């Protein structure tokens, strides 16, 4: 069985989209793939209860309990490794990972970013797209590398920026696309390894 470990910091809507798609499409039977665990850096993340409701093992450790990013990432890796992951998925995990963490999971660590990379890496992507007068915005699934939001692009979806859009209205439309393309990108990751 090939295990997916999903890292979250908040509500877990992308995690839930992946887990529900995996269940609906019978990834376990058809691909030999399952979402083995959801881990959060916030003990109160709403996505933890959501994951439990989906029958997925959960874990949490607060980054505030560690003296450095390196110490937190080492502890996080230890928790991840108990699930023997084939893929680590960042789904709203709001931590910049250390080079050591990224190297540990090189080629099997993916993230989703709410812009059409390489445009608007980093934060405040929706407002920046509006401020620049973009006609299109969107979302990108990419491999994680040591350089923030610069890994190989695995999937993208574009949405129009509408007159009168706010960062919130644009974010809501982009999120619906995230829920579609992230499960597809995860499925494709494993489908490629089978061919």
N, C-alpha and C positions, 0 to 999 in steps of 0.2 A: 504494500500500500504506500502510495506517495502522499506525504503529509504537507498540508499548507498551514502555516502559522500566520495569523493576521494580527498586526499591531494597530491599536487605536488609541485615541486620546479623548474622544467625545461620544457623540450619539451613535456612531457605528452604522450609518445608513449605507455606506459603500460596502462595509463588511457584510451587512445583512443581504445586500443585493447579490454579492458573491455566494454566500452560504445558501440562500434560497434558490439561486440558479443551479448550484451544485446538486441540491436535493431534487429539484424539479427535473433536471436533465440526467439524473442518476450517474453522476461522475464516478461514484465509487464503483459501480458495476461496469460502466462502459470504459472508463479511463484508468481505473485503479487509483483514484485521487479522492482525498477527503479533506475537509477543513478540520484539522485536528485540534486547534486551540486558538483562542483570542486572548491577547495579552495587552494590557493598558498600562500607561505610565501615570494614570490618574485613578485612584481607588474608587472615585465616585462616577466614573464614566458611564453614561447611560447605555452605551453599547454592550457593557458586560452583562447586564440583565437581559438584553436582547439576545445575546449569544447563548446564554443559559437557556432561554426559552426555545432556542433552535436546537438544543441538545448538544451544544459545543462546550468543551472544557474551557474554563476561563482562569486567568491569573492576573494579578496586578502588583506592581511595585512602583512606589513614588520616586521620581527622580530627585525630589527634594530631600530624600533620606541619604543622599550620596554627596560626597565632597567634591566630586569632579564628574565631568561627562564620561571620562574613561572608566571610572569606577561604576557608574550607572550602566554603561553599555556592556561592561564585563558581566555584571549581574544579570542584565537582560539576556545576553547571549546564553548564559547558563540555563536560564528558564526556557528559552527557545529550544535549546539543544535537547532537553528532555523529551521533546516531541519529534526528534529526528526529521527536521524539515527538508523537503525538496525545494520548497519555495517559501520565501518570507514576503508578505504583502503588507505594504504600508497603506492604511486606509484611514486617512485623517490622523495620522500619528504626527503630532506637532513637536517633534524634536529633531534637531540637526544631529545626524549620527556621526560618530568619530570615524576617521579613516580605518582604524582597526576593525570596527564593526562592518563597515562596507566591504573591506577586503575579505572578511570571514565568509560573507555571503555573495561574493562577486559572481555575476551571471545568474543569480537566483534570488535577487532582491529587486522588487518593483514598487513603483509609487504611481499615484495619480496626482496630477497638478492641474488647477483650474485655469489654464490658459493654453493657447496653441503654441507650445514651445517650438522654437527657442524664444519667442516673445514673452515678456513679462515673467521671467523667473522670479522666485521669491514671493513676497507678500503683497496684499492689496491689488491683486491681479484684475479684478473686475473694475474697480474705480480707475485704475491706470488705463485699461482698454477704453473706457468711456472718455476719460480726459484726453486721450490721444486721437479721438475721433474714429476709432476702429469701426468698420462696418460688420466685422465678424469677430467673435470671441469663441472660446471653446474650452476643451479639456484634452489632456494628453496623458496616456499611460507610458511610462518610460522605465528603463533600467536605471537603478540607482548607482551612481558613481561618487567619487570623493568630491566632485564639483557639483554644487547644488543645482538641481533641476537641469542637468546637461547630459544625461545618459541617453542611450539609443532609444529612439521613439518606437514603441510597439503598437500604439493605436491612438487615433485622434478623432474627435467629433467637433464640428463647428456649429455655432448657433449665431443668428443675426443679433447685432446690437440694435435695438429698436429706439426710435425717438422717444424721449422721456424716460428711458431706462435709468434705474438707480443701480448701485452696486448690488443691492439686495434682490431686485427683480431679475437682473442678469444672472446672479449667482443661482437663483432658484431654477432658471431654465437650463443652465449648464449642469446643475446637479442631476436633472433627469437624464441627461446624456451620460454622465458619469456612471449612473446605475445600469446603463445598457452596455457601455464599452468596457468597463472594468471586468465584469464576469467573462465577456468575450475574450479579452486579452489573457486572462488567467487560463481559460480553457485552451486557447491557442498555444500558450506556453507548453502545456502538457501534450497537446496533439502533435506539435512539432517534434517533441522528444520521442514520440511513438513511431514517427515515420522514418 
